[in-house]
Amino acid sequence: MATPHRYTIWPKDPAAHLFEVRLTVANPNPKGQVFAMPAWIPGSYMIRDYAKHVVTARAESDGRDVALRKLDKSRWQAAVSDRELTLVLEVFAHDESVRGAHLDLTHAFFNGTCVFPAVDGQEELPCELEIIAPEKPIGKNWRVATSMNSKSAEKYGFGSYIANDYEELIDHPVEIGELSIGEFEVRGVPHAIAIRGKTRADMARLCHDLQTICDHHMSFLGTPADLDRYLFLLNAPGSGYGGLEHRWSSALICGRDNLPARGDEGVSDEYRTFLGLVSHEYFHLWNVKRMKPAAFTPIDLSQESHTDLLWVFEGVTSYYDDLALVRCGMIEMKSYLELLGQTITRVNRSGGRRKQSVAESSFDAWTKFYKQDANAANAIISYYAKGALIALALDLKLRSETQGSCTLDDVMKQAWQRWGETGEGMPEDGLEKLSVEVSGLDLEDFFDATVRGTGELPLETLLKTHGISYNLRCSAGGEDRGGKAKKESELPAVWLGATLGNKNGAPVFTAVHNGGPAEIAGIAPGDELVALDGLRISLAGCETRTRRYHVGDKSEVTVFRGDELMTLRLTWTAAPADTCYLTEDDDVDDALMLRRNAWLAR
């Protein structure tokens, strides 16, 4: 058996946010061993260059220094050594996102991509990880939560862990601190949730509800052969939102007030948001962590890995995350339709949907979606949101045109068997061809229009075939995310055609929409709004002031562009009907009712 690579990580200086990482290689390359830090983390498609957080790097063997030189931004090469070789890094950790590493006096969190270099040419060898406790009194009550298998560490304890290879080593995020832990079981597989943050959450309810969601997903696609445990790592600060999937765990951020307290009844909008996040990341167990694009098999973490299929792996997941909540009884149909309406609204409000397809959005995620600029709203579309709507449209089309004999569920089950259980990568046209194969329908025009095209999706027609009405209205203001009907008196007659944000207490134009009043007037992203028609205006007061205008009215808009004061002429135009809400049709026959129930109840 090959000698494992031995990694250790130690919170060396929590106050300075410094980890010490040591990597010992038993049989280094006789030409000089190369070590490489990943440039990106799977699930987040942007080059992050984790090597930039390495503060110092040195190598040693038998207690003696070994020369180490930097080859490029992410790689080091040690001088020739015929003995055991150790690389020692100091790594700065001050990124609290689910993609990063963070260390301070209260806790430690890390993804392996942020702290563990690969041994070039030996990535397939097993790895051992020793997690060392910080020096006391820091961390005297800290526990360790990770989905990595223990070698000798006690449950939730410091000590030695093992991984089959480097790819697995970096697929287990680790949270260390004073944690609240709940445990439950799903179809014989142990699950747990570890929460960092001062919460008053009802742990028993959390475990019950997470168990319900996980059981639903597992009943859909089946238990993966290698899934013998699962862990939700939740950071619950005052505010925040995000998640990142892993094969045996997920890292989550959600505000503490999104979690239910003891005595809470029903599912609040905030708790629904948390449950949707959990559902999304858990569905990734199948869709992207085990069933992947061919471009990710094998995965190359040194550079971009382009694929047109992120709409499948994120968009389809985004369709099933909220659908699962209504199917397993966590939320009512009305609540689900509200969420769908919000997704449709997000897409409708993006002018980029007319310029970029979801295939292009997927391919360009590295340089556009994850690196958005001031023109993003006009130039790009989210493969998450529009991908979810394409999945919805495909599902409803399959159901209506096959009289319910074929659904997207059937396609996904076949996809899992073909590319998930086998480990083969999904071809770029894989889901499209499989949909045709399973359904027997001619879907070429559908995929050309929805995946590679930039036209509007036929959602109104398809929803109608399932007894759902598609309604549009204008936005009621900055807090209006759609999904709900509004009284006419609540809606403005005109719009500014721009998005305002707060910068140092002043209202600033963060986005200016193509063809809108603001763009035509000459307003640019970054302009600071000073006054409207000679009267000083605040961010909070802008919406109230806007309601006083009518279509065709003219205004003087005073802005600072840099340090230059400018007054521009703006003509108010009708607010667009870009905000969607869905309603159940009451007058439906038994066949339509059965079709709708089959869709939402599986």
Helices and strands as residue ranges (DSSP letters): E 5-13, G 14-16, E 18-25, E 34-36, G 50-53, E 54-61, E 64-66, E 68-70, E 75-78, E 85-92, E 101-103, E 107-110, H 112-115, E 118-119, E 127-131, E 143-146, E 149-150, E 159-163, H 166-169, E 174-177, E 180-186, E 189-196, H 203-221, E 230-235, E 241-245, E 249-254, G 256-258, H 269-283, G 294-296, H 310-310, I 311-315, H 316-327, H 333-348, G 351-354, H 358-363, I 365-369, H 376-379, H 385-401, H 408-415, I 416-420, H 430-439, H 444-450, H 459-464, E 468-473, G 488-490, E 494-495, E 498-503, E 506-512, H 517-521, E 528-532, E 535-536, H 539-546, E 554-561, E 564-571, E 573-574, E 579-584, H 590-601
